[in-house]
Amino acid sequence: VEYVDPNNLGVYAKREHRIADKDGDGKLSLAEFQAWHPTFASAVEVHVKAAQAAQAEKEQARQAEEKASIGRFGSDGVWECKLSQLEEALDAAWARKKTPLVIDSTAQSEDGFTPLETFYSYSGHQLLELKKWVVEVNMKKTLSLDEARAKARNQLVLALKRGYNLVILCSNSAPPLRTQFSSPTSLPFDLLDQEQVQTMRGLDGDWKNSFISKVVTQEDQVTYVHQDFNVVVVTKFGVDDYADFLGAEFPLELMQPIHVTAHT
């Protein structure tokens, strides 16, 4: 074969064909190919080495970030976390079989939602606002505890089926979760035990023999607990205060405190 038909070649190949075709007859002879190839081969080698170097640099950056992540989210005590790192921190807490206790310091003013609350409001997850329970159930008496629990059960079942997080928002209150709000048939306290949560999830999860079996009814049509289901607790109490306010009503020994700031 003394020439290559360029009609089906890409733009780059066509350009190189024109460079190699010294006599302009549209055909690439063996002599023309032999004259052109060394320059082309050198250019390819340069591109390959550049691509390999870029890939190596990317891998080094990934490994450095992984090491930094272990440093940030591999220790005991309160983790410090930017809002942009929240998902990474949550995954790390769940991997340690701890329920994340997110300490929300993302407020930019005294009024309105914090950036973290705004993030969750658009997330699609199921938000359980326990401060509202404190106000509506215990103070204003505009909502009965049974009504609040029934709504919570519906949110929990939806999260179980679709793989949402059940995000328990406490705001700047200390809701009586252990002593009043929790219920084995609507809002089990064991939801905060990540080890139990992990054993009941997924197609192979043993949910029928778990605490969640007391929540789910036949009408709910739950065949398994979605693998992505999980639980997060959010408080606006500060790092120095959260334990004093929440310690009596939340199992802090089963939780991983994560201090989140708005800085990206």
N, C-alpha and C positions, 0 to 999 in steps of 0.2 A: 504494500500500500504506500503510495507516494504522496498522498495528500489527505487532509481531513476536511470533511464537509462542515462548514461553520454554521449552517442554517439553523441547527438545533442547539447551538451552544448558548450559554448565558452571556450577559453583557460583558462581564470581566473576560471570559474566554474569547469573545469576539474581538475585544480590544487587543488582547495578546496575539490573536491570530493576525490582526492587521500589522502589528509590530514585526512579527516574524516573516510575514509575506513581503519580502523585499522587492520582488518584481511586480507586485500588485495584480497578479493574475487570479487571485482568489483561491489559489491552491497552495498548500504548504508542502514543499518538497522536502525530501530527507535532508538535503544540504541546508536548507533554510531552517529546519527544525533543529539540526545539530548546532547551528550557529546561535540560535535563540535560547536553547534550553539551559545552558549554564547560568545565564543572567536570571532567568525565571526561577531556577532551582535555588539560587542564592536568596532571591526575594522571598520565596516560600519559607526557607529556613529561618529568615529573620522574623517573619510573621509567626511562625510556629513557636520560636523561642519567646517572642513577646507575649503570646497567648499563654504559654506555660508559666512565664514569670507572673503574669496577672493572676492566673489561677492559684499559684503558690502563695502570692500575697493575700489573696482572698481567703485561702485556707488558714494562713497564719493569723489573719484578723479574726476569723471565726474561732480558732482555738484560744486566742487571747480573750475574746469576749466570753467564751465558755469558762475560762479560768476566773475571769472577773465575776461572772455570774455565781460561780461556786463560792467565791469570796463574799459576795453580797448576800447571797441567799443560802448559805450552807452552815451558818453559825447558829448558836443558841441566842436567846434574847430577842430584842426588837430589831427587825430588819428595817433599814432605810431604803426608800424606794421612790423614784420619780413616777409621776402618773404614766409616763410613756413606758415604764417598765412593769406596770401592774400585772399584766397577763403573765409575764415571766415569773414574777414573785408568787402569784397564785399557784401556778403549775409546780413551783418548787415546794410550796407548803403542802400541797396535796401529795406530792411525791414522798414527803416525809410523814405522810398519814396524819397531817394536822389540818384542822379547819382554819382557814384564814380569818384573822380578826384584823380588819383594815381600819387603821387609825387615820381618819380623813383630816388632813391639814392643808387641803387644796383651796380653802376659802380665800377669795380675793377681796371680799367685803363682808360686812355683818349680815347683809340682807340677801335673800334669794338662794338658789341652789348653788352648791359648790361645783366646780368642774367635774369632780368624781361622781357626784349625784347626777349631773347632766349626762355623763358617760353612761351610767347605768340606765337612765331613763330612755335612752335610745338603743340600748343593747338587745332588747327583746327578752331579757331574762325576767323572771318573776320576782317582783319587789314586794317585800312584806314590811310595811312601815309600822313598826311596833310603837313608835312615839305616838302615832295616831290612836293606837289602842289605849295607851295610857290616858290620853285626853278624852276619847269618845266613850270608852268602856268604864274607866274608873273615875273620871272627873265630871264630864258633862252628862254621862249616862244616856247618850243618844244611840248607843250600840250595845247590844248585850254580848256577853262573852261567848255564848253559843253561836251567835251570828258571826262574830269575828273569827272564831275557830272554823266555822263552816266555809267561810271565804278562803281562809288560809289552806284548808284541806283541798279545795278546788285548785288553788294555785300550785300546791305541792304535787297533786296528781298530774297536772299539765306539765310541770317541769320534769317529773319522772318519765312521762311518755315521750316527750320531745327533746330531752337532753338539755334543758335550760338549767341555769343556776337558780337556786332559791337564795335571793339576796335579802338578808335580814337587816333592815335599816333601823338603827337605834337613835340616830341623830345625837342630840345632847341630853338624852334621857337614859335612865337605868331601868328598863322595863322588867317587870317580875316574870321572866320567862320560866324559870325553874318552878317557882312557887305558885304561879297563877295561870299564865298564858298557855303553857305547853299542855299537850293532851296526847295520850297514846293513840287515839283514833283520829286525830286531825293535825296536830303539830307535835310530833314526838320529840322529846328532849334528846333522844339518841341521834337525831340528825346532826348533832354537833360532834359526834364521834366518827371521825373520818375513816377509821379502820372498819367500822361496821358498814359505813356507806359503800366503801370500795368492794366489800364482799358480796353485796347484793346487786351490783350493776352488771350490765352486759348480758349477752345471750346465755352465758354460763353462770350468771349470778344467782345466788340462792335467796332471792327476795321473798319467796313464799314462806321461808323459815326465818325471816328477819323481822325486825320491829315494824317494817313498812307494811307487812301483811295485815296489820290491824287498821291501817288507814284505807287501803284499797278495797273497794267493793266490786262485786261482779259486774255492776253497771258501768264501772269505769273502763272495762275492757283493756286492762293492762296485761300484756302477755310477758313483758320483761321490763326491767328498768334500764333506760337508755344509758349507754356507756358514758356519755358526756354530762350526765346529771351531777351536780355538786352543790355545795352550800358555802356561802360567804356571809360573814357578819361585818357590818360597818358601824363604827362609832365616831362621834366628833369629840369625844373626850381626848385630852392630850396624852402624850406618852407618860407623863408623870402622874396622871389621874385615872386612867382607864381601869387599872386593876382594882383600885379602891371602890370605884362606882359599880363595876360589873362583876367583881369576883364572887359575890354571893349568889348571882343568878345565872352565870355562864361558867362552863367548865374550862377555865383558863389553862388548866394543865393539858387539855386536849387541843389547844389552839395555838396558832402561830401569829403573834402580833406583827403587823406590817405597817410601818409609818409612811404614809404617802404624802408627798408634797406636789405642788402644781408645776414645779420647774421641769421643763422637758429637756 
